[in-house]
Amino acid sequence: MQEKLNVGSKEVFKAASALAAGVAKRGETCGALTGAILAIGTLVGRERLEDKEQLQFSMEIADQVYVLFREKVGHTICSEIHKIRYGRVYRLFIPEESEAFHNMGGHGRKGCPEVCGIAARIAAEVILDLKRK
Amino acid sequence: MSFAKTWGKNEIKKGGHRMNEKELLDEIFELALQNDMSYLG
């Protein structure tokens, strides 16, 4: 996203690191979704705490992303997405389950990587639209 | 949504040639997918 659409920064890239696998591997909100909202936030987020109008605008855009992501992926929670894609939950913060996840091909195309692609595409569509305005 | 209505109609400059929006979005989709396959875990 940074490379192709020239959004974000090294700092934002760093800050996103532990969002993966539902926040620190805990299976909560999908890191692909939070990453998408983070990328868009670099364009629409408020720069001053008191800027409520910009806060509201960024919430509206993030809500569009949330709804589209849920429609296309089926859920926004990492552990629920596991059930949809793999038929069970892998608790990735537990080393044995993380190993089982990798061994069964959790990072194959049709698993989490496709979810990342979907989120990136949604974010890119929104960003292109914002840049047109 | 407005971005859905205009989706695929614009052209974006990339590396000396112009690619349409769908091509760019397809490329971003594939890059994100490949990055997750290669660098997570």
Backbone of each chain as nested JSON, in Angstrom:
{
  "chains": [
    {"id": "A", "residues": [
      {"number": 1, "name": "MET", "atoms": {"N": [0.844, -1.2, 0.0], "CA": [0.0, 0.0, 0.0], "C": [0.882, 1.255, 0.0]}},
      {"number": 2, "name": "GLN", "atoms": {"N": [1.882, 1.24, 0.878], "CA": [2.783, 2.392, 0.952], "C": [3.497, 2.584, -0.379]}},
      {"number": 3, "name": "GLU", "atoms": {"N": [3.925, 1.47, -0.934], "CA": [4.699, 1.491, -2.171], "C": [3.84, 1.937, -3.361]}},
      {"number": 4, "name": "LYS", "atoms": {"N": [2.642, 1.401, -3.45], "CA": [1.826, 1.627, -4.643], "C": [1.003, 2.899, -4.593]}},
      {"number": 5, "name": "LEU", "atoms": {"N": [0.605, 3.318, -3.391], "CA": [-0.278, 4.483, -3.301], "C": [0.361, 5.662, -2.575]}},
      {"number": 6, "name": "ASN", "atoms": {"N": [1.606, 5.447, -2.146], "CA": [2.336, 6.535, -1.492], "C": [1.591, 7.089, -0.272]}},
      {"number": 7, "name": "VAL", "atoms": {"N": [1.136, 6.179, 0.569], "CA": [0.517, 6.599, 1.831], "C": [1.314, 6.01, 2.992]}},
      {"number": 8, "name": "GLY", "atoms": {"N": [1.175, 6.609, 4.162], "CA": [1.827, 6.074, 5.351], "C": [3.274, 6.5, 5.457]}},
      {"number": 9, "name": "SER", "atoms": {"N": [4.006, 5.822, 6.328], "CA": [5.395, 6.174, 6.606], "C": [6.056, 4.997, 7.3]}},
      {"number": 10, "name": "LYS", "atoms": {"N": [7.344, 5.113, 7.5], "CA": [8.077, 4.07, 8.216], "C": [7.507, 3.908, 9.633]}},
      {"number": 11, "name": "GLU", "atoms": {"N": [7.133, 5.028, 10.249], "CA": [6.606, 4.984, 11.624], "C": [5.274, 4.23, 11.678]}},
      {"number": 12, "name": "VAL", "atoms": {"N": [4.421, 4.494, 10.693], "CA": [3.129, 3.797, 10.65], "C": [3.346, 2.314, 10.41]}},
      {"number": 13, "name": "PHE", "atoms": {"N": [4.257, 1.99, 9.514], "CA": [4.592, 0.588, 9.233], "C": [5.056, -0.11, 10.517]}},
      {"number": 14, "name": "LYS", "atoms": {"N": [5.927, 0.564, 11.269], "CA": [6.405, 0.003, 12.536], "C": [5.257, -0.182, 13.519]}},
      {"number": 15, "name": "ALA", "atoms": {"N": [4.425, 0.839, 13.609], "CA": [3.33, 0.814, 14.593], "C": [2.334, -0.302, 14.329]}},
      {"number": 16, "name": "ALA", "atoms": {"N": [2.244, -0.733, 13.084], "CA": [1.264, -1.774, 12.722], "C": [1.75, -3.187, 13.046]}},
      {"number": 17, "name": "SER", "atoms": {"N": [3.003, -3.333, 13.379], "CA": [3.613, -4.677, 13.501], "C": [2.808, -5.654, 14.345]}},
      {"number": 18, "name": "ALA", "atoms": {"N": [2.409, -5.255, 15.537], "CA": [1.78, -6.201, 16.472], "C": [0.267, -6.301, 16.305]}},
      {"number": 19, "name": "LEU", "atoms": {"N": [-0.263, -5.703, 15.236], "CA": [-1.698, -5.853, 14.981], "C": [-1.998, -7.23, 14.379]}},
      {"number": 20, "name": "ALA", "atoms": {"N": [-0.973, -7.871, 13.841], "CA": [-1.176, -9.139, 13.138], "C": [-1.79, -10.202, 14.043]}},
      {"number": 21, "name": "ALA", "atoms": {"N": [-2.551, -11.099, 13.402], "CA": [-3.187, -12.229, 14.093], "C": [-4.119, -11.769, 15.211]}},
      {"number": 22, "name": "GLY", "atoms": {"N": [-4.89, -10.767, 14.902], "CA": [-5.917, -10.319, 15.846], "C": [-5.351, -9.659, 17.088]}},
      {"number": 23, "name": "VAL", "atoms": {"N": [-4.386, -8.799, 16.915], "CA": [-3.698, -8.044, 17.979], "C": [-2.832, -8.977, 18.83]}},
      {"number": 24, "name": "ALA", "atoms": {"N": [-1.553, -8.924, 18.57], "CA": [-0.564, -9.686, 19.34], "C": [-0.912, -11.184, 19.393]}},
      {"number": 25, "name": "LYS", "atoms": {"N": [-1.401, -11.7, 18.27], "CA": [-1.738, -13.14, 18.118], "C": [-2.895, -13.604, 18.995]}},
      {"number": 26, "name": "ARG", "atoms": {"N": [-3.721, -12.665, 19.487], "CA": [-4.771, -13.041, 20.435], "C": [-6.125, -13.362, 19.793]}},
      {"number": 27, "name": "GLY", "atoms": {"N": [-6.185, -13.316, 18.478], "CA": [-7.426, -13.728, 17.808], "C": [-8.564, -12.731, 17.924]}},
      {"number": 28, "name": "GLU", "atoms": {"N": [-8.253, -11.49, 18.223], "CA": [-9.304, -10.459, 18.309], "C": [-9.535, -9.852, 16.911]}},
      {"number": 29, "name": "THR", "atoms": {"N": [-9.711, -8.54, 16.812], "CA": [-10.024, -7.95, 15.499], "C": [-8.895, -8.225, 14.497]}},
      {"number": 30, "name": "CYS", "atoms": {"N": [-9.286, -8.678, 13.327], "CA": [-8.323, -9.078, 12.29], "C": [-7.314, -7.955, 12.002]}},
      {"number": 31, "name": "GLY", "atoms": {"N": [-6.042, -8.322, 11.979], "CA": [-4.987, -7.344, 11.725], "C": [-5.044, -6.758, 10.328]}},
      {"number": 32, "name": "ALA", "atoms": {"N": [-5.616, -7.507, 9.398], "CA": [-5.753, -6.961, 8.04], "C": [-6.751, -5.803, 8.037]}},
      {"number": 33, "name": "LEU", "atoms": {"N": [-7.8, -5.927, 8.838], "CA": [-8.799, -4.855, 8.937], "C": [-8.224, -3.645, 9.679]}},
      {"number": 34, "name": "THR", "atoms": {"N": [-7.593, -3.888, 10.824], "CA": [-7.035, -2.748, 11.568], "C": [-5.917, -2.083, 10.765]}},
      {"number": 35, "name": "GLY", "atoms": {"N": [-5.16, -2.891, 10.026], "CA": [-4.113, -2.324, 9.174], "C": [-4.689, -1.452, 8.072]}},
      {"number": 36, "name": "ALA", "atoms": {"N": [-5.802, -1.894, 7.49], "CA": [-6.452, -1.107, 6.438], "C": [-6.938, 0.23, 6.995]}},
      {"number": 37, "name": "ILE", "atoms": {"N": [-7.535, 0.181, 8.166], "CA": [-8.05, 1.414, 8.779], "C": [-6.887, 2.341, 9.175]}},
      {"number": 38, "name": "LEU", "atoms": {"N": [-5.803, 1.733, 9.604], "CA": [-4.616, 2.527, 9.935], "C": [-4.076, 3.245, 8.691]}},
      {"number": 39, "name": "ALA", "atoms": {"N": [-3.992, 2.512, 7.577], "CA": [-3.477, 3.109, 6.337], "C": [-4.353, 4.282, 5.895]}},
      {"number": 40, "name": "ILE", "atoms": {"N": [-5.665, 4.08, 5.946], "CA": [-6.588, 5.147, 5.534], "C": [-6.514, 6.314, 6.522]}},
      {"number": 41, "name": "GLY", "atoms": {"N": [-6.311, 5.991, 7.785], "CA": [-6.216, 7.035, 8.812], "C": [-5.062, 7.999, 8.581]}},
      {"number": 42, "name": "THR", "atoms": {"N": [-4.023, 7.532, 7.883], "CA": [-2.912, 8.455, 7.599], "C": [-3.358, 9.574, 6.666]}},
      {"number": 43, "name": "LEU", "atoms": {"N": [-4.476, 9.341, 5.95], "CA": [-5.0, 10.377, 5.054], "C": [-6.15, 11.159, 5.676]}},
      {"number": 44, "name": "VAL", "atoms": {"N": [-6.974, 10.488, 6.46], "CA": [-8.209, 11.149, 6.922], "C": [-8.27, 11.37, 8.438]}},
      {"number": 45, "name": "GLY", "atoms": {"N": [-7.284, 10.884, 9.162], "CA": [-7.322, 11.038, 10.613], "C": [-7.153, 12.489, 11.051]}},
      {"number": 46, "name": "ARG", "atoms": {"N": [-7.619, 12.779, 12.265], "CA": [-7.489, 14.157, 12.76], "C": [-6.041, 14.434, 13.188]}},
      {"number": 47, "name": "GLU", "atoms": {"N": [-5.62, 15.653, 12.978], "CA": [-4.269, 16.054, 13.367], "C": [-4.268, 16.76, 14.711]}},
      {"number": 48, "name": "ARG", "atoms": {"N": [-5.435, 17.233, 15.134], "CA": [-5.552, 17.915, 16.429], "C": [-6.667, 17.245, 17.226]}},
      {"number": 49, "name": "LEU", "atoms": {"N": [-6.44, 17.077, 18.52], "CA": [-7.394, 16.392, 19.393], "C": [-8.787, 17.012, 19.317]}},
      {"number": 50, "name": "GLU", "atoms": {"N": [-8.846, 18.328, 19.187], "CA": [-10.137, 19.02, 19.218], "C": [-10.863, 19.026, 17.871]}},
      {"number": 51, "name": "ASP", "atoms": {"N": [-10.271, 18.446, 16.842], "CA": [-10.892, 18.461, 15.514], "C": [-11.951, 17.346, 15.414]}},
      {"number": 52, "name": "LYS", "atoms": {"N": [-13.13, 17.631, 15.951], "CA": [-14.19, 16.624, 15.997], "C": [-14.765, 16.32, 14.621]}},
      {"number": 53, "name": "GLU", "atoms": {"N": [-14.775, 17.331, 13.754], "CA": [-15.307, 17.127, 12.407], "C": [-14.467, 16.099, 11.655]}},
      {"number": 54, "name": "GLN", "atoms": {"N": [-13.159, 16.251, 11.742], "CA": [-12.276, 15.304, 11.055], "C": [-12.358, 13.918, 11.7]}},
      {"number": 55, "name": "LEU", "atoms": {"N": [-12.51, 13.899, 13.028], "CA": [-12.688, 12.612, 13.733], "C": [-13.93, 11.905, 13.202]}},
      {"number": 56, "name": "GLN", "atoms": {"N": [-15.029, 12.648, 13.07], "CA": [-16.27, 12.07, 12.58], "C": [-16.113, 11.555, 11.149]}},
      {"number": 57, "name": "PHE", "atoms": {"N": [-15.425, 12.335, 10.322], "CA": [-15.199, 11.918, 8.941], "C": [-14.391, 10.624, 8.89]}},
      {"number": 58, "name": "SER", "atoms": {"N": [-13.35, 10.549, 9.702], "CA": [-12.51, 9.342, 9.698], "C": [-13.299, 8.132, 10.203]}},
      {"number": 59, "name": "MET", "atoms": {"N": [-14.216, 8.361, 11.149], "CA": [-15.077, 7.271, 11.637], "C": [-15.998, 6.767, 10.519]}},
      {"number": 60, "name": "GLU", "atoms": {"N": [-16.534, 7.693, 9.739], "CA": [-17.439, 7.304, 8.651], "C": [-16.714, 6.464, 7.604]}},
      {"number": 61, "name": "ILE", "atoms": {"N": [-15.512, 6.89, 7.271], "CA": [-14.719, 6.142, 6.285], "C": [-14.364, 4.764, 6.851]}},
      {"number": 62, "name": "ALA", "atoms": {"N": [-13.939, 4.719, 8.105], "CA": [-13.566, 3.443, 8.735], "C": [-14.775, 2.507, 8.809]}},
      {"number": 63, "name": "ASP", "atoms": {"N": [-15.944, 3.082, 9.012], "CA": [-17.151, 2.261, 9.066], "C": [-17.432, 1.618, 7.704]}},
      {"number": 64, "name": "GLN", "atoms": {"N": [-17.219, 2.376, 6.637], "CA": [-17.376, 1.807, 5.287], "C": [-16.427, 0.625, 5.104]}},
      {"number": 65, "name": "VAL", "atoms": {"N": [-15.2, 0.801, 5.56], "CA": [-14.199, -0.265, 5.423], "C": [-14.624, -1.486, 6.237]}},
      {"number": 66, "name": "TYR", "atoms": {"N": [-15.066, -1.241, 7.461], "CA": [-15.516, -2.324, 8.343], "C": [-16.645, -3.131, 7.69]}},
      {"number": 67, "name": "VAL", "atoms": {"N": [-17.641, -2.423, 7.171], "CA": [-18.813, -3.09, 6.585], "C": [-18.413, -3.889, 5.34]}},
      {"number": 68, "name": "LEU", "atoms": {"N": [-17.616, -3.28, 4.476], "CA": [-17.175, -3.976, 3.263], "C": [-16.348, -5.211, 3.602]}},
      {"number": 69, "name": "PHE", "atoms": {"N": [-15.451, -5.062, 4.577], "CA": [-14.601, -6.187, 4.987], "C": [-15.464, -7.327, 5.515]}},
      {"number": 70, "name": "ARG", "atoms": {"N": [-16.42, -6.994, 6.363], "CA": [-17.287, -8.03, 6.953], "C": [-18.099, -8.743, 5.867]}},
      {"number": 71, "name": "GLU", "atoms": {"N": [-18.56, -7.959, 4.887], "CA": [-19.315, -8.557, 3.771], "C": [-18.467, -9.552, 2.988]}},
      {"number": 72, "name": "LYS", "atoms": {"N": [-17.243, -9.157, 2.708], "CA": [-16.402, -9.975, 1.822], "C": [-15.728, -11.138, 2.549]}},
      {"number": 73, "name": "VAL", "atoms": {"N": [-15.394, -10.957, 3.823], "CA": [-14.651, -11.987, 4.565], "C": [-15.588, -12.854, 5.411]}},
      {"number": 74, "name": "GLY", "atoms": {"N": [-16.704, -12.294, 5.817], "CA": [-17.669, -13.058, 6.608], "C": [-17.631, -12.739, 8.083]}},
      {"number": 75, "name": "HIS", "atoms": {"N": [-16.572, -12.147, 8.552], "CA": [-16.456, -11.754, 9.96], "C": [-15.29, -10.782, 10.1]}},
      {"number": 76, "name": "THR", "atoms": {"N": [-15.196, -10.107, 11.238], "CA": [-14.072, -9.19, 11.464], "C": [-13.14, -9.683, 12.569]}},
      {"number": 77, "name": "ILE", "atoms": {"N": [-13.558, -10.748, 13.247], "CA": [-12.76, -11.271, 14.363], "C": [-11.875, -12.419, 13.873]}},
      {"number": 78, "name": "CYS", "atoms": {"N": [-10.601, -12.315, 14.164], "CA": [-9.604, -13.285, 13.685], "C": [-10.018, -14.73, 13.957]}},
      {"number": 79, "name": "SER", "atoms": {"N": [-10.41, -15.027, 15.188], "CA": [-10.724, -16.425, 15.523], "C": [-11.957, -16.923, 14.757]}},
      {"number": 80, "name": "GLU", "atoms": {"N": [-12.909, -16.032, 14.486], "CA": [-14.084, -16.421, 13.698], "C": [-13.709, -16.626, 12.227]}},
      {"number": 81, "name": "ILE", "atoms": {"N": [-12.79, -15.804, 11.754], "CA": [-12.31, -15.968, 10.37], "C": [-11.572, -17.309, 10.251]}},
      {"number": 82, "name": "HIS", "atoms": {"N": [-10.853, -17.689, 11.288], "CA": [-10.221, -19.023, 11.298], "C": [-11.266, -20.116, 11.103]}},
      {"number": 83, "name": "LYS", "atoms": {"N": [-12.377, -19.997, 11.826], "CA": [-13.432, -21.026, 11.709], "C": [-13.946, -21.098, 10.277]}},
      {"number": 84, "name": "ILE", "atoms": {"N": [-14.132, -19.919, 9.668], "CA": [-14.644, -19.879, 8.292], "C": [-13.631, -20.49, 7.319]}},
      {"number": 85, "name": "ARG", "atoms": {"N": [-12.373, -20.127, 7.477], "CA": [-11.36, -20.52, 6.488], "C": [-10.722, -21.876, 6.765]}},
      {"number": 86, "name": "TYR", "atoms": {"N": [-10.61, -22.229, 8.061], "CA": [-9.868, -23.455, 8.414], "C": [-10.719, -24.483, 9.154]}},
      {"number": 87, "name": "GLY", "atoms": {"N": [-11.943, -24.1, 9.513], "CA": [-12.814, -25.042, 10.208], "C": [-12.551, -25.167, 11.691]}},
      {"number": 88, "name": "ARG", "atoms": {"N": [-11.605, -24.436, 12.211], "CA": [-11.321, -24.438, 13.65], "C": [-10.518, -23.18, 13.989]}},
      {"number": 89, "name": "VAL", "atoms": {"N": [-10.368, -22.943, 15.278], "CA": [-9.593, -21.784, 15.738], "C": [-8.181, -22.236, 16.079]}},
      {"number": 90, "name": "TYR", "atoms": {"N": [-7.214, -21.475, 15.618], "CA": [-5.823, -21.681, 16.039], "C": [-5.444, -20.513, 16.946]}},
      {"number": 91, "name": "ARG", "atoms": {"N": [-5.159, -20.826, 18.212], "CA": [-4.737, -19.768, 19.144], "C": [-3.242, -19.554, 18.938]}},
      {"number": 92, "name": "LEU", "atoms": {"N": [-2.92, -18.546, 18.153], "CA": [-1.551, -18.386, 17.671], "C": [-0.57, -17.937, 18.755]}},
      {"number": 93, "name": "PHE", "atoms": {"N": [-1.093, -17.511, 19.894], "CA": [-0.185, -17.136, 20.99], "C": [0.312, -18.38, 21.739]}},
      {"number": 94, "name": "ILE", "atoms": {"N": [-0.275, -19.536, 21.428], "CA": [0.193, -20.792, 22.014], "C": [1.122, -21.467, 21.0]}},
      {"number": 95, "name": "PRO", "atoms": {"N": [2.393, -21.652, 21.351], "CA": [3.374, -22.141, 20.365], "C": [2.941, -23.408, 19.638]}},
      {"number": 96, "name": "GLU", "atoms": {"N": [2.347, -24.369, 20.343], "CA": [1.951, -25.625, 19.691], "C": [0.859, -25.396, 18.639]}},
      {"number": 97, "name": "GLU", "atoms": {"N": [-0.07, -24.497, 18.958], "CA": [-1.147, -24.22, 17.998], "C": [-0.648, -23.378, 16.83]}},
      {"number": 98, "name": "SER", "atoms": {"N": [0.315, -22.527, 17.123], "CA": [0.918, -21.734, 16.064], "C": [1.652, -22.655, 15.089]}},
      {"number": 99, "name": "GLU", "atoms": {"N": [2.339, -23.631, 15.633], "CA": [3.062, -24.59, 14.799], "C": [2.078, -25.421, 13.96]}},
      {"number": 100, "name": "ALA", "atoms": {"N": [0.988, -25.826, 14.602], "CA": [-0.036, -26.595, 13.883], "C": [-0.632, -25.758, 12.748]}},
      {"number": 101, "name": "PHE", "atoms": {"N": [-0.828, -24.483, 13.014], "CA": [-1.354, -23.557, 11.997], "C": [-0.434, -23.516, 10.78]}},
      {"number": 102, "name": "HIS", "atoms": {"N": [0.851, -23.369, 11.049], "CA": [1.803, -23.307, 9.933], "C": [1.902, -24.644, 9.212]}},
      {"number": 103, "name": "ASN", "atoms": {"N": [1.889, -25.724, 9.995], "CA": [2.019, -27.054, 9.388], "C": [0.84, -27.425, 8.483]}},
      {"number": 104, "name": "MET", "atoms": {"N": [-0.361, -26.918, 8.824], "CA": [-1.506, -27.267, 7.973], "C": [-1.661, -26.266, 6.819]}},
      {"number": 105, "name": "GLY", "atoms": {"N": [-0.716, -25.344, 6.688], "CA": [-0.754, -24.407, 5.562], "C": [-1.587, -23.175, 5.812]}},
      {"number": 106, "name": "GLY", "atoms": {"N": [-1.574, -22.702, 7.036], "CA": [-2.361, -21.516, 7.395], "C": [-2.021, -20.289, 6.57]}},
      {"number": 107, "name": "HIS", "atoms": {"N": [-0.789, -20.263, 6.084], "CA": [-0.399, -19.133, 5.246], "C": [-0.436, -19.469, 3.763]}},
      {"number": 108, "name": "GLY", "atoms": {"N": [-1.293, -20.39, 3.411], "CA": [-1.546, -20.654, 1.994], "C": [-2.462, -19.58, 1.42]}},
      {"number": 109, "name": "ARG", "atoms": {"N": [-2.568, -19.541, 0.107], "CA": [-3.329, -18.457, -0.566], "C": [-4.741, -18.281, -0.03]}},
      {"number": 110, "name": "LYS", "atoms": {"N": [-5.439, -19.404, 0.199], "CA": [-6.856, -19.303, 0.565], "C": [-7.081, -19.061, 2.055]}},
      {"number": 111, "name": "GLY", "atoms": {"N": [-6.004, -18.942, 2.81], "CA": [-6.139, -18.672, 4.238], "C": [-6.019, -17.183, 4.529]}},
      {"number": 112, "name": "CYS", "atoms": {"N": [-5.323, -16.866, 5.602], "CA": [-5.174, -15.462, 6.004], "C": [-4.585, -14.566, 4.911]}},
      {"number": 113, "name": "PRO", "atoms": {"N": [-3.643, -15.063, 4.089], "CA": [-3.119, -14.174, 3.045], "C": [-4.208, -13.598, 2.135]}},
      {"number": 114, "name": "GLU", "atoms": {"N": [-5.205, -14.41, 1.775], "CA": [-6.28, -13.866, 0.927], "C": [-7.058, -12.78, 1.674]}},
      {"number": 115, "name": "VAL", "atoms": {"N": [-7.22, -12.959, 2.976], "CA": [-7.909, -11.941, 3.784], "C": [-7.107, -10.625, 3.754]}},
      {"number": 116, "name": "CYS", "atoms": {"N": [-5.785, -10.74, 3.83], "CA": [-4.938, -9.539, 3.737], "C": [-5.104, -8.871, 2.379]}},
      {"number": 117, "name": "GLY", "atoms": {"N": [-5.164, -9.674, 1.334], "CA": [-5.37, -9.119, -0.001], "C": [-6.701, -8.395, -0.117]}},
      {"number": 118, "name": "ILE", "atoms": {"N": [-7.738, -8.996, 0.437], "CA": [-9.071, -8.373, 0.395], "C": [-9.052, -7.035, 1.141]}},
      {"number": 119, "name": "ALA", "atoms": {"N": [-8.451, -7.032, 2.324], "CA": [-8.398, -5.792, 3.123], "C": [-7.6, -4.714, 2.405]}},
      {"number": 120, "name": "ALA", "atoms": {"N": [-6.487, -5.115, 1.811], "CA": [-5.646, -4.139, 1.099], "C": [-6.395, -3.558, -0.097]}},
      {"number": 121, "name": "ARG", "atoms": {"N": [-7.143, -4.411, -0.779], "CA": [-7.903, -3.936, -1.941], "C": [-8.994, -2.954, -1.521]}},
      {"number": 122, "name": "ILE", "atoms": {"N": [-9.68, -3.271, -0.441], "CA": [-10.718, -2.359, 0.067], "C": [-10.084, -1.015, 0.432]}},
      {"number": 123, "name": "ALA", "atoms": {"N": [-8.974, -1.079, 1.17], "CA": [-8.305, 0.159, 1.587], "C": [-7.854, 0.962, 0.372]}},
      {"number": 124, "name": "ALA", "atoms": {"N": [-7.327, 0.266, -0.625], "CA": [-6.846, 0.958, -1.82], "C": [-7.994, 1.623, -2.572]}},
      {"number": 125, "name": "GLU", "atoms": {"N": [-9.137, 0.952, -2.648], "CA": [-10.305, 1.539, -3.311], "C": [-10.719, 2.831, -2.602]}},
      {"number": 126, "name": "VAL", "atoms": {"N": [-10.736, 2.769, -1.278], "CA": [-11.129, 3.946, -0.499], "C": [-10.107, 5.072, -0.681]}},
      {"number": 127, "name": "ILE", "atoms": {"N": [-8.842, 4.729, -0.643], "CA": [-7.782, 5.739, -0.769], "C": [-7.822, 6.397, -2.154]}},
      {"number": 128, "name": "LEU", "atoms": {"N": [-8.017, 5.597, -3.187], "CA": [-8.103, 6.163, -4.541], "C": [-9.288, 7.109, -4.65]}},
      {"number": 129, "name": "ASP", "atoms": {"N": [-10.386, 6.719, -4.022], "CA": [-11.564, 7.585, -4.046], "C": [-11.297, 8.897, -3.297]}},
      {"number": 130, "name": "LEU", "atoms": {"N": [-10.635, 8.798, -2.162], "CA": [-10.312, 10.005, -1.384], "C": [-9.38, 10.927, -2.171]}},
      {"number": 131, "name": "LYS", "atoms": {"N": [-8.444, 10.336, -2.897], "CA": [-7.481, 11.148, -3.657], "C": [-8.133, 11.839, -4.851]}},
      {"number": 132, "name": "ARG", "atoms": {"N": [-9.229, 11.25, -5.331], "CA": [-9.943, 11.869, -6.449], "C": [-10.685, 13.121, -6.019]}},
      {"number": 133, "name": "LYS", "atoms": {"N": [-11.051, 13.174, -4.72], "CA": [-11.902, 14.278, -4.258], "C": [-11.101, 15.538, -3.968]}}
    ]},
    {"id": "B", "residues": [
      {"number": 1, "name": "MET", "atoms": {"N": [-21.897, 3.439, -2.528], "CA": [-20.743, 4.221, -2.104], "C": [-20.044, 4.827, -3.318]}},
      {"number": 2, "name": "SER", "atoms": {"N": [-19.519, 6.007, -3.163], "CA": [-18.99, 6.703, -4.328], "C": [-17.811, 5.975, -4.954]}},
      {"number": 3, "name": "PHE", "atoms": {"N": [-16.946, 5.362, -4.127], "CA": [-15.797, 4.7, -4.735], "C": [-16.214, 3.461, -5.522]}},
      {"number": 4, "name": "ALA", "atoms": {"N": [-17.34, 2.873, -5.123], "CA": [-17.851, 1.718, -5.87], "C": [-18.403, 2.168, -7.223]}},
      {"number": 5, "name": "LYS", "atoms": {"N": [-19.038, 3.33, -7.241], "CA": [-19.621, 3.829, -8.486], "C": [-18.562, 4.155, -9.528]}},
      {"number": 6, "name": "THR", "atoms": {"N": [-17.427, 4.663, -9.071], "CA": [-16.4, 5.112, -10.006], "C": [-15.299, 4.077, -10.191]}},
      {"number": 7, "name": "TRP", "atoms": {"N": [-15.449, 2.95, -9.54], "CA": [-14.412, 1.927, -9.544], "C": [-14.049, 1.503, -10.958]}},
      {"number": 8, "name": "GLY", "atoms": {"N": [-12.748, 1.453, -11.237], "CA": [-12.276, 0.936, -12.511], "C": [-12.268, 1.934, -13.661]}},
      {"number": 9, "name": "LYS", "atoms": {"N": [-12.689, 3.154, -13.408], "CA": [-12.808, 4.104, -14.516], "C": [-11.592, 5.022, -14.654]}},
      {"number": 10, "name": "ASN", "atoms": {"N": [-10.819, 5.135, -13.619], "CA": [-9.682, 6.044, -13.66], "C": [-8.393, 5.319, -14.057]}},
      {"number": 11, "name": "GLU", "atoms": {"N": [-7.461, 6.1, -14.562], "CA": [-6.155, 5.547, -14.893], "C": [-5.122, 6.117, -13.939]}},
      {"number": 12, "name": "ILE", "atoms": {"N": [-4.156, 5.31, -13.56], "CA": [-3.126, 5.739, -12.63], "C": [-1.767, 5.579, -13.295]}},
      {"number": 13, "name": "LYS", "atoms": {"N": [-0.926, 6.594, -13.144], "CA": [0.397, 6.538, -13.756], "C": [1.288, 5.624, -12.937]}},
      {"number": 14, "name": "LYS", "atoms": {"N": [2.001, 4.759, -13.596], "CA": [2.877, 3.84, -12.878], "C": [4.056, 3.466, -13.771]}},
      {"number": 15, "name": "GLY", "atoms": {"N": [5.267, 3.865, -13.334], "CA": [6.479, 3.432, -14.014], "C": [6.496, 3.727, -15.502]}},
      {"number": 16, "name": "GLY", "atoms": {"N": [6.064, 4.896, -15.905], "CA": [6.186, 5.291, -17.3], "C": [5.016, 4.864, -18.183]}},
      {"number": 17, "name": "HIS", "atoms": {"N": [4.139, 4.004, -17.682], "CA": [2.944, 3.703, -18.462], "C": [1.727, 3.885, -17.57]}},
      {"number": 18, "name": "ARG", "atoms": {"N": [0.573, 3.875, -18.199], "CA": [-0.639, 4.097, -17.412], "C": [-1.353, 2.775, -17.22]}},
      {"number": 19, "name": "MET", "atoms": {"N": [-1.769, 2.533, -15.995], "CA": [-2.536, 1.322, -15.733], "C": [-3.898, 1.742, -15.221]}},
      {"number": 20, "name": "ASN", "atoms": {"N": [-4.905, 0.955, -15.536], "CA": [-6.205, 1.345, -15.025], "C": [-6.347, 0.934, -13.569]}},
      {"number": 21, "name": "GLU", "atoms": {"N": [-7.403, 1.423, -12.988], "CA": [-7.578, 1.238, -11.54], "C": [-7.719, -0.239, -11.169]}},
      {"number": 22, "name": "LYS", "atoms": {"N": [-8.397, -0.983, -12.005], "CA": [-8.576, -2.399, -11.702], "C": [-7.232, -3.126, -11.658]}},
      {"number": 23, "name": "GLU", "atoms": {"N": [-6.367, -2.803, -12.615], "CA": [-5.031, -3.43, -12.63], "C": [-4.27, -3.094, -11.359]}},
      {"number": 24, "name": "LEU", "atoms": {"N": [-4.34, -1.839, -10.948], "CA": [-3.636, -1.422, -9.734], "C": [-4.199, -2.147, -8.512]}},
      {"number": 25, "name": "LEU", "atoms": {"N": [-5.505, -2.221, -8.417], "CA": [-6.131, -2.893, -7.262], "C": [-5.797, -4.38, -7.255]}},
      {"number": 26, "name": "ASP", "atoms": {"N": [-5.771, -4.994, -8.432], "CA": [-5.391, -6.41, -8.514], "C": [-3.953, -6.6, -8.043]}},
      {"number": 27, "name": "GLU", "atoms": {"N": [-3.1, -5.666, -8.413], "CA": [-1.691, -5.758, -8.029], "C": [-1.532, -5.586, -6.514]}},
      {"number": 28, "name": "ILE", "atoms": {"N": [-2.276, -4.651, -5.946], "CA": [-2.215, -4.429, -4.492], "C": [-2.741, -5.647, -3.738]}},
      {"number": 29, "name": "PHE", "atoms": {"N": [-3.822, -6.226, -4.253], "CA": [-4.366, -7.455, -3.657], "C": [-3.297, -8.548, -3.637]}},
      {"number": 30, "name": "GLU", "atoms": {"N": [-2.662, -8.761, -4.77], "CA": [-1.681, -9.855, -4.882], "C": [-0.446, -9.578, -4.016]}},
      {"number": 31, "name": "LEU", "atoms": {"N": [-0.006, -8.322, -3.992], "CA": [1.168, -7.978, -3.174], "C": [0.899, -8.214, -1.691]}},
      {"number": 32, "name": "ALA", "atoms": {"N": [-0.265, -7.778, -1.221], "CA": [-0.611, -7.96, 0.191], "C": [-0.694, -9.444, 0.527]}},
      {"number": 33, "name": "LEU", "atoms": {"N": [-1.292, -10.206, -0.383], "CA": [-1.408, -11.648, -0.187], "C": [-0.02, -12.291, -0.116]}},
      {"number": 34, "name": "GLN", "atoms": {"N": [0.822, -11.948, -1.061], "CA": [2.168, -12.538, -1.105], "C": [2.994, -12.132, 0.105]}},
      {"number": 35, "name": "ASN", "atoms": {"N": [2.851, -10.878, 0.539], "CA": [3.605, -10.426, 1.71], "C": [3.202, -11.205, 2.95]}},
      {"number": 36, "name": "ASP", "atoms": {"N": [1.904, -11.474, 3.078], "CA": [1.45, -12.236, 4.243], "C": [1.972, -13.675, 4.176]}},
      {"number": 37, "name": "MET", "atoms": {"N": [1.982, -14.245, 2.977], "CA": [2.494, -15.607, 2.821], "C": [3.985, -15.677, 3.14]}},
      {"number": 38, "name": "SER", "atoms": {"N": [4.702, -14.638, 2.805], "CA": [6.163, -14.688, 2.902], "C": [6.726, -14.218, 4.236]}},
      {"number": 39, "name": "TYR", "atoms": {"N": [6.062, -13.262, 4.858], "CA": [6.728, -12.582, 5.981], "C": [6.051, -12.732, 7.325]}},
      {"number": 40, "name": "LEU", "atoms": {"N": [4.887, -13.368, 7.398], "CA": [4.263, -13.554, 8.714], "C": [4.484, -14.976, 9.2]}},
      {"number": 41, "name": "GLY", "atoms": {"N": [4.395, -15.138, 10.47], "CA": [4.513, -16.477, 11.029], "C": [5.869, -16.773, 11.588]}}
    ]}
  ]
}
